[in-house]
Amino acid sequence: MKVHSTMSGSVWRIEKRKSHSVRVGENLVILESMKMEIPIEAPVNGMVTDVSVSEGDFIQEGDLIMTVEEEDNE
């Protein structure tokens, strides 16, 4: 699943890196916009397979942040 930015801002901190497992609701990235910290949370349980941003990058709403391979729930 591709995770996109919900708003424009600077990537303040990357919380999860490639090969990290994630749970729904865990912070993936913290954006900084207008002196506020905005967490981007994992939408699914799974594993991070790609991180498309670096700390300090300025991103726009809709930009790809990372890809999370959804956990198989069988």
C-alpha positions as CSV (number, residue, x, y, z in Angstrom):
1,M,0.0,0.0,0.0
2,K,1.3,3.4,-1.0
3,V,1.2,6.0,1.8
4,H,0.9,9.6,0.6
5,S,1.2,12.9,2.4
6,T,-2.0,14.4,3.7
7,M,-0.6,18.0,3.6
8,S,2.4,20.0,2.5
9,G,5.3,20.3,4.9
10,S,8.8,19.4,5.8
11,V,9.7,15.8,6.8
12,W,10.8,16.4,10.4
13,R,11.5,12.8,11.5
14,I,11.2,9.4,9.8
15,E,9.9,7.0,12.5
16,K,9.9,3.7,10.4
17,R,12.6,2.6,7.9
18,K,12.8,0.0,5.2
19,S,12.2,-3.6,6.7
20,H,10.5,-2.2,9.8
21,S,7.2,-3.9,10.7
22,V,4.3,-1.5,11.4
23,R,0.9,-1.7,13.0
24,V,-2.2,0.3,12.1
25,G,-1.9,3.7,13.7
26,E,1.8,3.7,14.3
27,N,3.6,6.8,13.2
28,L,5.6,6.4,10.0
29,V,6.7,10.0,9.5
30,I,6.3,13.3,11.4
31,L,5.8,16.3,9.2
32,E,6.3,19.9,10.3
33,S,4.0,22.5,8.9
34,M,3.3,26.0,10.3
35,K,5.3,25.0,13.5
36,M,3.0,22.1,14.1
37,E,4.0,18.4,14.1
38,I,1.7,16.2,12.0
39,P,2.1,12.4,12.3
40,I,1.4,10.3,9.2
41,E,0.2,6.9,10.5
42,A,0.3,3.4,9.1
43,P,-3.0,2.6,7.4
44,V,-2.4,-1.2,7.6
45,N,-0.3,-3.8,9.5
46,G,2.7,-4.8,7.5
47,M,6.3,-4.1,6.6
48,V,7.9,-1.0,5.1
49,T,9.3,-1.9,1.7
50,D,10.3,1.5,0.5
51,V,10.9,5.0,2.0
52,S,10.5,7.8,-0.7
53,V,11.5,10.8,1.4
54,S,14.4,12.0,3.6
55,E,14.4,14.1,6.7
56,G,14.4,17.7,5.7
57,D,12.6,17.2,2.4
58,F,9.7,19.5,1.6
59,I,6.8,17.6,0.3
60,Q,3.4,18.5,-1.2
61,E,0.0,17.1,-0.3
62,G,-0.4,13.8,-2.2
63,D,3.4,13.1,-2.5
64,L,4.4,9.5,-2.0
65,I,6.1,9.0,1.5
66,M,6.6,5.3,1.7
67,T,5.3,1.9,0.7
68,V,4.0,-0.7,3.2
69,E,3.5,-4.3,2.2
70,E,0.3,-5.4,3.9
71,E,0.5,-8.3,6.2
72,D,-1.3,-11.4,5.0
73,N,-4.2,-12.1,7.5
74,E,-5.0,-15.6,6.5
